[in-house]
């Protein structure tokens, strides 16, 4: 994997603008913040975000991958104000679980998610080198 950063561009904070990778690709569907029994343990965006990362890592492990193989995340949030209010806590959870892994990311505010209790949904792509 190679993080692409043109000369003179500042390093983005918390994500990468582009990554070049080759190998076996893993596509993880949009996951919401419920546990393996489809039970939400948290009604808040921070707790749901943490559970999404835990679930994502379980799926990566099933494919023989690790968080460092993640190259893209697309976040869907139901409330930009709630996200921004909790950004510090989300960052703390991110660094605790993800470490210094910064895949490319997009974050979109949506009107609603299919699961009514969900505040956030994240799709992930990973590439494991051959």
Long-range contacts (C-beta under 8 A, 24 or more apart in sequence): 1-68, 1-69, 1-71, 1-127, 1-129, 3-102, 12-102, 14-91, 14-94, 14-102, 14-105, 15-102, 15-103, 15-104, 15-105, 16-102, 16-103, 16-104, 17-104, 18-104, 19-71, 19-72, 19-103, 19-104, 21-71, 21-127, 21-129, 22-127, 22-129, 22-130, 23-127, 23-128, 23-129, 23-130, 24-63, 24-127, 24-128, 24-130, 25-125, 25-126, 25-127, 26-59, 26-60, 26-63, 26-65, 26-69, 26-125, 26-126, 26-127, 26-128, 27-123, 27-124, 27-125, 28-56, 28-59, 28-60, 28-123, 28-124, 28-125, 28-126, 29-123, 30-74, 30-76, 30-121, 30-122, 30-123, 31-55, 31-56, 31-121, 31-122, 31-123, 31-124, 32-113, 32-115, 32-118, 32-120, 32-121, 33-118, 33-119, 33-120, 34-115, 34-117, 34-118, 40-117, 40-118, 43-117, 43-119, 44-86, 44-119, 45-77, 45-79, 45-82, 45-83, 45-86, 45-90, 45-119, 45-120, 46-86, 46-89, 46-90, 46-93, 48-118, 48-119, 48-120, 49-90, 49-93, 49-94, 49-120, 49-122, 50-93, 50-97, 52-120, 52-121, 52-122, 53-93, 53-94, 53-97, 53-98, 54-97, 56-122, 56-124, 57-97, 60-126, 63-126, 63-128, 64-128, 65-126, 65-128, 67-97, 67-98, 67-99, 67-101, 68-101, 69-126, 69-127, 69-128, 70-101, 70-103, 70-124, 70-125, 70-126, 71-103, 71-104, 71-125, 71-126, 71-127, 72-103, 72-104, 72-105, 72-124, 72-125, 73-103, 73-104, 73-105, 73-106, 73-122, 73-123, 73-124, 73-125, 74-105, 74-106, 74-107, 74-108, 74-122, 74-123, 75-105, 75-106, 75-107, 75-108, 75-120, 75-121, 75-122, 76-108, 76-110, 76-113, 76-120, 76-121, 76-122, 77-107, 77-108, 77-109, 77-110, 77-119, 77-120, 78-109, 78-110, 78-111, 78-112, 78-113, 78-118, 78-119, 78-120, 79-109, 79-119, 80-109, 82-119, 83-107, 83-109, 83-120
